[in-house]
Amino acid sequence: MKQYRDQSDSTLVKFCIEGEQPAWEALVNRYQNLVYTIPRRLGLNATDVEDVFQAVWMQLYANLSSIRDPERLGGWLVITARRESWRVSRRRLPTAEEEEMADMGQWSTSEASTEQVVAQYEQHLRLQTVLEKLNERCRKLLHLLFYDPEKPSYETIAAALSIPVGAIGPNRARCLGKLRQELDDSKR
């Protein structure tokens, strides 16, 4: 599967159409977080999120050969996930709430917002890839500081890393500097 991970969306779609299962797995791995994000952002419960996720991938599988621009697959998935989320939520919401949500523009599928979601997701993927290049100590520190849902205190972080509390700030600065350098290098 590693050979497929670095392939373009167009290449993966081509391989998927040819029936190569590892290409399909690579495609799902690439976009699964994006597809999950849409119904979660729209407030669907866990069961409905799973239903939307499955429906989106089934629709992609059924329509794979008719995708006009495979390089815009992320946008197609966002729009499909939004539409499927809306469809699933319609079964759950009373009509008055549907109208209220429509008035609020909750279900907008404008191309600009779709492109923003895809761009944010691609930026997130790039950041994850770059984070993997950092040493374990930096990865762990940055995770504890910025990604841990528990939002641990400096004391907890210091204990987890076996460093003094006063060393967290300088280490954070060094790790963020390395991260910034890796991000700059990845743009070239």
Rosetta silent file (secondary structure, phi, psi, omega in degrees, C-alpha in Angstrom):
SEQUENCE: MKQYRDQSDSTLVKFCIEGEQPAWEALVNRYQNLVYTIPRRLGLNATDVEDVFQAVWMQLYANLSSIRDPERLGGWLVITARRESWRVSRRRLPTAEEEEMADMGQWSTSEASTEQVVAQYEQHLRLQTVLEKLNERCRKLLHLLFYDPEKPSYETIAAALSIPVGAIGPNRARCLGKLRQELDDSKR
SCORE:     score description
SCORE:     0.000 S_00000001
   1 L     0.000  -27.598 -178.614    0.000    0.000    0.000 S_00000001
   2 H   -55.957  -36.488 -179.649    2.929    2.341    0.605 S_00000001
   3 H   -64.126  -24.036 -179.208    3.495    2.622   -3.155 S_00000001
   4 H   -87.748  -23.929 -173.258   -0.024    4.023   -3.517 S_00000001
   5 H   -59.158  -34.684 -176.442    0.163    6.532   -0.676 S_00000001
   6 L   -92.785    2.533 -178.787    2.222    9.039   -2.664 S_00000001
   7 L   -75.503  153.778  175.936    0.186    8.741   -5.871 S_00000001
   8 L   -70.776  163.057  177.246   -1.978   11.600   -7.147 S_00000001
   9 H   -59.759  -40.792  179.785   -5.741   11.369   -6.844 S_00000001
  10 H   -59.056  -44.116 -179.812   -5.997   10.886  -10.616 S_00000001
  11 H   -65.971  -43.184  179.104   -3.632    7.929  -10.505 S_00000001
  12 H   -62.632  -42.750  178.862   -5.416    6.381   -7.535 S_00000001
  13 H   -61.324  -43.210  178.203   -8.801    6.757   -9.233 S_00000001
  14 H   -58.876  -47.403  179.123   -7.387    5.108  -12.359 S_00000001
  15 H   -64.315  -37.471  178.370   -6.039    2.193  -10.311 S_00000001
  16 H   -63.450  -43.600  178.975   -9.346    1.907   -8.422 S_00000001
  17 H   -61.724  -34.087  178.170  -11.272    1.708  -11.690 S_00000001
  18 L   -77.998   -0.658  175.010   -8.871   -1.056  -12.749 S_00000001
  19 L    87.805   18.530 -179.666   -9.835   -2.928   -9.573 S_00000001
  20 L   -84.050  104.725 -176.902   -6.664   -2.507   -7.536 S_00000001
  21 H   -56.466  -42.539  179.409   -7.811   -2.872   -3.910 S_00000001
  22 H   -60.746  -30.531  177.600   -4.691   -1.272   -2.352 S_00000001
  23 H   -67.641  -40.170  177.996   -5.382    1.887   -4.381 S_00000001
  24 H   -63.211  -43.522  178.648   -8.912    2.027   -2.975 S_00000001
  25 H   -61.434  -40.477  178.840   -7.533    1.613    0.555 S_00000001
  26 H   -65.008  -39.801  179.045   -5.044    4.432   -0.065 S_00000001
  27 H   -64.569  -45.755  178.539   -7.825    6.683   -1.354 S_00000001
  28 H   -63.641  -44.127  178.894  -10.023    5.993    1.673 S_00000001
  29 H   -60.290  -37.517 -178.336   -7.075    6.513    4.032 S_00000001
  30 H   -66.180  -38.502 -171.494   -6.281    9.829    2.368 S_00000001
  31 H  -113.998    2.307 -175.257   -9.785   11.261    2.708 S_00000001
  32 H   -61.083  -40.684  179.768  -11.464    9.412    5.577 S_00000001
  33 H   -65.207  -38.183  177.553  -10.871   12.209    8.106 S_00000001
  34 H   -61.650  -46.682 -178.312  -12.248   14.776    5.689 S_00000001
  35 H   -64.732  -39.627  177.942  -15.411   12.733    5.100 S_00000001
  36 H   -66.186  -34.665 -175.370  -15.896   12.201    8.851 S_00000001
  37 H   -62.966  -38.165 -173.995  -15.394   15.901    9.574 S_00000001
  38 H   -61.021  -57.996 -178.932  -18.363   17.115    7.537 S_00000001
  39 H   -65.485  -30.311  177.546  -21.224   15.362    9.376 S_00000001
  40 H   -66.162  -43.405  178.605  -19.519   15.939   12.730 S_00000001
  41 H   -62.736  -29.290 -179.269  -19.275   19.683   12.054 S_00000001
  42 L   -86.902    4.503  171.641  -22.937   19.657   11.163 S_00000001
  43 L    84.721   16.085  179.005  -23.786   18.150   14.543 S_00000001
  44 L   -73.526  151.866  178.608  -24.852   14.641   13.572 S_00000001
  45 L   -75.625  171.528 -173.574  -24.636   11.910   16.198 S_00000001
  46 H   -59.113  -40.797 -179.996  -22.072    9.100   15.967 S_00000001
  47 H   -64.148  -44.298  179.410  -24.464    6.641   14.296 S_00000001
  48 H   -66.981  -36.734  176.815  -25.472    9.169   11.660 S_00000001
  49 H   -60.016  -44.112  178.140  -21.831   10.128   11.074 S_00000001
  50 H   -62.658  -41.411  178.676  -21.069    6.458   10.376 S_00000001
  51 H   -61.890  -44.526  178.987  -24.064    6.237    8.022 S_00000001
  52 H   -62.805  -46.165 -179.703  -22.906    9.322    6.126 S_00000001
  53 H   -55.293  -49.712 -178.603  -19.343    8.008    5.947 S_00000001
  54 H   -64.426  -43.235 -178.212  -20.471    4.687    4.499 S_00000001
  55 H   -63.740  -39.906 -179.716  -22.911    6.283    2.057 S_00000001
  56 H   -62.737  -45.380 -178.931  -20.294    8.710    0.717 S_00000001
  57 H   -69.690  -33.198  176.103  -17.796    5.931   -0.013 S_00000001
  58 H   -66.402  -40.480  178.285  -20.502    3.774   -1.591 S_00000001
  59 H   -64.975  -40.761  177.998  -21.479    6.694   -3.836 S_00000001
  60 H   -62.322  -45.662 -179.764  -17.867    7.256   -4.802 S_00000001
  61 H   -58.545  -43.546 -178.555  -17.427    3.574   -5.594 S_00000001
  62 H   -69.294  -28.724 -174.594  -20.576    3.576   -7.728 S_00000001
  63 H  -111.127   10.969 -173.374  -19.599    6.780   -9.561 S_00000001
  64 H   -53.804  -44.077 -176.624  -15.833    6.408   -9.723 S_00000001
  65 H   -74.161  -12.115  179.837  -15.635    6.105  -13.489 S_00000001
  66 H  -101.984    5.432  176.313  -17.804    9.200  -13.979 S_00000001
  67 L   -68.658  117.822 -174.710  -15.655   11.543  -11.862 S_00000001
  68 L   -72.764  -41.740 -177.575  -14.718   14.238  -14.382 S_00000001
  69 L  -128.810   89.431 -176.698  -11.746   15.749  -12.582 S_00000001
  70 H   -57.974  -23.509  178.414  -10.138   13.273  -10.161 S_00000001
  71 H   -71.389  -12.874  176.349   -7.754   15.962   -8.896 S_00000001
  72 H  -106.172   24.817 -178.123  -10.810   17.690   -7.394 S_00000001
  73 H   -58.369  -38.456  178.855  -11.937   14.535   -5.638 S_00000001
  74 H   -56.465  -43.733  177.707  -11.678   16.217   -2.226 S_00000001
  75 H   -64.507  -40.787  177.529  -14.282   18.785   -3.261 S_00000001
  76 H   -60.250  -43.477 -179.653  -16.548   16.062   -4.637 S_00000001
  77 H   -65.492  -39.476  178.562  -16.307   14.212   -1.319 S_00000001
  78 H   -62.433  -49.135 -179.169  -17.090   17.375    0.688 S_00000001
  79 H   -62.756  -44.117  179.702  -20.185   18.147   -1.381 S_00000001
  80 H   -63.373  -41.886  178.962  -21.344   14.529   -1.283 S_00000001
  81 H   -65.273  -38.715  177.647  -20.796   14.354    2.492 S_00000001
  82 H   -65.242  -46.443  179.987  -22.759   17.586    2.998 S_00000001
  83 H   -62.800  -42.827  179.624  -25.636   16.390    0.859 S_00000001
  84 H   -66.903  -38.232  176.714  -25.686   13.007    2.571 S_00000001
  85 H   -62.228  -43.476  178.841  -25.515   14.687    6.002 S_00000001
  86 H   -62.684  -43.724  179.764  -28.448   16.864    5.064 S_00000001
  87 H   -61.467  -45.857 -179.955  -30.388   13.828    3.829 S_00000001
  88 H   -64.134  -42.292 -177.814  -29.697   11.886    7.032 S_00000001
  89 H   -68.627  -28.753  178.928  -30.584   14.847    9.235 S_00000001
  90 H   -61.888  -31.968  178.123  -33.877   15.383    7.407 S_00000001
  91 H   -68.318  -24.473 -172.540  -35.023   12.021    8.712 S_00000001
  92 H   -99.261  -27.451 -172.738  -34.300   13.216   12.252 S_00000001
  93 L   -95.871  140.541  171.224  -35.406   16.865   12.296 S_00000001
  94 L   -65.925  157.048 -175.681  -38.950   18.199   12.450 S_00000001
  95 H   -56.514  -40.347 -178.577  -39.898   20.369    9.492 S_00000001
  96 H   -61.179  -40.953  179.135  -39.729   23.644   11.460 S_00000001
  97 H   -68.534  -35.639  177.227  -36.126   22.973   12.441 S_00000001
  98 H   -60.314  -46.131 -178.725  -35.240   22.109    8.841 S_00000001
  99 H   -64.258  -41.023  179.305  -36.580   25.443    7.659 S_00000001
 100 H   -62.337  -42.890  179.613  -34.762   27.294   10.423 S_00000001
 101 H   -67.086  -38.090  178.395  -31.467   25.606    9.535 S_00000001
 102 H   -63.855  -40.317  178.137  -31.972   26.342    5.852 S_00000001
 103 H   -62.553  -35.126 -178.987  -32.589   30.000    6.726 S_00000001
 104 H   -77.218   -9.173 -179.955  -29.346   30.077    8.695 S_00000001
 105 L    75.940   19.702 -177.935  -27.455   28.739    5.681 S_00000001
 106 L   -57.642  -33.076 -171.642  -26.199   25.756    7.669 S_00000001
 107 L  -103.026   23.489  179.802  -26.310   23.512    4.618 S_00000001
 108 L   -57.775  135.642  176.701  -24.585   25.788    2.142 S_00000001
 109 L  -120.401   34.838 -178.558  -22.631   23.890   -0.480 S_00000001
 110 L   -59.485  149.057 -178.029  -20.991   26.876   -2.119 S_00000001
 111 H   -63.911  -35.716 -179.694  -17.872   26.082   -4.079 S_00000001
 112 H   -62.015  -46.103 -178.489  -15.823   28.588   -2.070 S_00000001
 113 H   -69.143  -32.875  176.411  -16.596   26.922    1.241 S_00000001
 114 H   -63.398  -45.457  179.019  -15.969   23.510   -0.301 S_00000001
 115 H   -64.212  -35.609  177.641  -12.579   24.657   -1.520 S_00000001
 116 H   -64.377  -44.002  179.981  -11.844   26.105    1.921 S_00000001
 117 H   -62.572  -44.635  179.491  -12.656   22.797    3.607 S_00000001
 118 H   -63.819  -43.060  179.590  -10.483   20.891    1.141 S_00000001
 119 H   -62.615  -42.262  177.686   -7.639   23.405    1.541 S_00000001
 120 H   -62.462  -42.148 -179.320   -7.849   23.143    5.337 S_00000001
 121 H   -65.068  -43.516  179.172   -7.832   19.371    5.116 S_00000001
 122 H   -63.690  -37.623  176.717   -4.846   19.348    2.757 S_00000001
 123 H   -64.664  -40.868  177.333   -3.028   21.725    5.107 S_00000001
 124 H   -61.130  -44.414  178.428   -3.835   19.382    8.001 S_00000001
 125 H   -61.673  -42.881  179.575   -2.433   16.418    6.042 S_00000001
 126 H   -62.810  -41.735  178.846    0.730   18.350    5.221 S_00000001
 127 H   -63.473  -42.614  177.675    1.143   19.292    8.874 S_00000001
 128 H   -60.892  -43.681  179.903    0.709   15.658    9.945 S_00000001
 129 H   -61.898  -42.970 -179.396    3.310   14.545    7.404 S_00000001
 130 H   -69.472  -39.100  177.963    5.761   17.189    8.588 S_00000001
 131 H   -59.149  -36.153  179.168    5.122   16.370   12.262 S_00000001
 132 H   -63.765  -22.369 -179.495    6.113   12.769   11.532 S_00000001
 133 H   -80.886  -18.034  179.810    9.536   14.039   10.433 S_00000001
 134 L   -74.303  158.496  177.274   10.242   15.626   13.827 S_00000001
 135 L   -67.542  162.077 -173.808   11.999   13.664   16.540 S_00000001
 136 H   -59.449  -39.364 -178.868    9.832   11.804   19.027 S_00000001
 137 H   -61.656  -44.707  178.689   10.436   14.294   21.840 S_00000001
 138 H   -66.470  -43.847  179.006    9.220   17.232   19.718 S_00000001
 139 H   -57.651  -46.205 -177.781    6.231   15.279   18.409 S_00000001
 140 H   -65.087  -44.248  179.392    5.212   14.336   21.932 S_00000001
 141 H   -60.834  -49.175 -178.766    5.685   17.874   23.270 S_00000001
 142 H   -64.605  -36.712  176.712    3.703   19.477   20.440 S_00000001
 143 H   -62.120  -48.574 -178.610    0.972   16.873   20.788 S_00000001
 144 H   -62.996  -38.355 -178.209    0.651   17.529   24.517 S_00000001
 145 H   -74.351  -39.454 -168.585    0.655   21.302   24.028 S_00000001
 146 H  -118.697  -20.424 -173.507   -1.658   21.611   21.043 S_00000001
 147 H  -116.178  -18.478 -177.540   -3.524   18.381   20.285 S_00000001
 148 L   -69.465  119.065 -178.307   -4.244   16.654   23.600 S_00000001
 149 L   -63.776  -19.508  179.305   -7.976   17.098   24.319 S_00000001
 150 L   -75.317  -15.743 -176.557   -7.209   16.995   28.064 S_00000001
 151 L    48.722   64.518 -175.173   -5.189   20.238   27.748 S_00000001
 152 L   -63.970  151.907  177.274   -2.598   19.075   30.295 S_00000001
 153 L   -72.736  164.967  176.833   -0.881   21.544   32.608 S_00000001
 154 H   -59.944  -34.730  178.944    2.813   22.358   32.234 S_00000001
 155 H   -62.651  -43.978  179.725    3.423   20.233   35.334 S_00000001
 156 H   -65.342  -42.401  179.032    1.749   17.227   33.684 S_00000001
 157 H   -63.074  -45.008  179.874    3.662   17.802   30.444 S_00000001
 158 H   -59.788  -42.359  179.315    6.945   18.123   32.329 S_00000001
 159 H   -65.551  -41.530 -178.539    6.273   14.856   34.152 S_00000001
 160 H   -64.567  -33.014 -177.405    5.315   13.059   30.922 S_00000001
 161 H   -99.151   -3.314 -177.764    8.528   14.183   29.218 S_00000001
 162 L    56.507   48.346  176.901   10.754   13.931   32.311 S_00000001
 163 L  -132.904  160.110  176.456   11.908   17.538   31.971 S_00000001
 164 L   -69.555  151.401  179.119   11.689   20.561   34.282 S_00000001
 165 H   -55.893  -39.425 -178.963    8.647   22.826   33.863 S_00000001
 166 H   -66.164  -13.615  179.894   10.999   25.687   32.959 S_00000001
 167 H   -89.312   -9.935 -177.032   12.327   23.712   29.984 S_00000001
 168 H   -64.505  -47.432 -178.588    8.944   23.457   28.265 S_00000001
 169 H   -58.347  -52.955  178.608    9.018   26.988   26.792 S_00000001
 170 H   -62.105  -39.540  177.520   12.501   26.735   25.252 S_00000001
 171 H   -64.889  -41.066  177.675   11.795   23.214   23.983 S_00000001
 172 H   -59.181  -46.190 -179.649    8.498   24.386   22.501 S_00000001
 173 H   -60.368  -44.257  178.987   10.294   27.231   20.714 S_00000001
 174 H   -63.598  -45.145 -177.916   12.923   24.848   19.295 S_00000001
 175 H   -65.430  -41.145  177.675   10.316   22.299   18.201 S_00000001
 176 H   -65.802  -35.504  175.467    8.127   24.954   16.572 S_00000001
 177 H   -62.446  -44.100  177.023   11.222   26.289   14.793 S_00000001
 178 H   -63.389  -41.491  179.213   11.976   22.803   13.464 S_00000001
 179 H   -62.225  -45.343  179.094    8.331   22.404   12.449 S_00000001
 180 H   -59.920  -43.342  179.490    8.375   25.760   10.642 S_00000001
 181 H   -62.932  -44.272  178.658   11.580   24.772    8.815 S_00000001
 182 H   -62.913  -40.586  178.308   10.101   21.408    7.765 S_00000001
 183 H   -63.337  -44.320  177.785    6.934   23.151    6.543 S_00000001
 184 H   -61.032  -43.644  179.538    9.010   25.626    4.527 S_00000001
 185 H   -64.269  -34.766 -177.916   11.074   22.770    3.073 S_00000001
 186 H   -72.559  -19.338  178.522    7.928   20.831    2.158 S_00000001
 187 H   -76.864  -22.315 -175.363    6.626   23.771    0.088 S_00000001
 188 L   -80.327    0.000    0.000    9.661   23.661   -2.192 S_00000001
